[in-house]
Amino acid sequence: MSLDQSDARLIREHIARIRKLRGYTQAKLSEAIGKGQKYIGRVETGEIDTPPLDVLAKIADILNCPFSSVFFTDGFGDTVDELREKIQKLVETTDDLPTLQRYYRLLLISRE
């Protein structure tokens, strides 16, 4: 898997955010995926640019998040107001009824 440096950095930062939200230390997550104590630290610092897909899948599984969410980083660093603004712009620039209905359904099923 080859990503440009900014994408790889975003994925590494996103893994760190999810890890911290789930209460894992770097060492605990590294051991949980079977890679020794320092693997995640090496990933997060960029020493390992991007882990192989099978390792990313293990990370997602251990952190109890969908595999695709490891790659989908947009919005995670935003404030509430920034996210509201992005959602509002998305909705305001869409005139297609089926698309708006799909957005609405996605918002409804995404609520926790």
N, C-alpha and C positions, 0 to 999 in steps of 0.2 A: 504494500500500500504506500503510495507516494503522495504526500500532501505538501502544499507550499508551507513555508515557515510560519506564516501568520495563522493558517488553519490549524497546523499542528499545535501551535502555542495555545490557541483557543480551546482545543480539545483537552490539552493537558490541564489548563486552568479550570475547565469545566469538570473534569474528573476530580480535581482537588475540592471544588465547591461541593459536589455531590457527596464525596467521601466525608467531608466535615459535617455536612447536614445529617448524614446517617450515623455520625458518631464514631467513625473509624479513624484510627491513627494510620500513618503510612505503613508502619510495621505490621499492624494487625491486618490491613487489607492485603499487603504483600503476602503474608503467610496464608491468608484465606484463599488466595488464588494459586498457592503452591509455588511461589517464586522467591522464597527467602524473605528476610526482613527489610531489605533496602530497595527492592525493585520499584515500588510505587514512588519512593523518593527520587529515584533516578529518572522515572517518567516525568514527574512533576517539575523537575529542574531542567528537563530537556536533554539530559545525558542520553536517555533513550527517547528519540524524537517522537515516534509513534509506535505503540505496541502492536503486535500482530492482531489480526481480527479475532482469532480464537481467544487471545488474552483479553481483548476489549469485551468480548462476550462474557467471559468469566467475571470481569470487573462489574459489568452491568448486572449480572445475575446476583452477585454477592451484595451489591448496593441496592438491590431490589428496584431496579428501574429498567424500562424498556431499552433494548440494545440501541435503537435509533436515537434515544435521548442523549447518548454519549456524544453524538455528532451534532445534534440540534442545539446549538448554544445561544441562539438569538433570544434576547429578552431576559436572560438570567441575571445580568448585572444592572438591569434597569430599575428605576424607582417605580412606585405605584403610578405616579403622575406620567412618567415616560411611557409606561405600558398602556395606560388609558389613551394617551395621545396617539400611539401607534395603532391601537385597535380602532379608534375613532377615524383616523385617516384611511385605514383599510376599508372600513364600512362606507365612509363618505365617498370614496372613489369607485365604488362598485354599484353599478346600476342594474345588474343582472339579478332578477328575483331568485332563480335557483341557487346562485352562488351565495346570496345573502341568507337564504334558508339553510344552506349547508353550514355557513359560519355560525348561525344561531344554534343549530343542532350540535355542532362541535363544542360550542361553549357550554351548552346544557349538559352534555355527557362528560365534559371535562371537570365539572364541579366536584369538589371533594366533600 
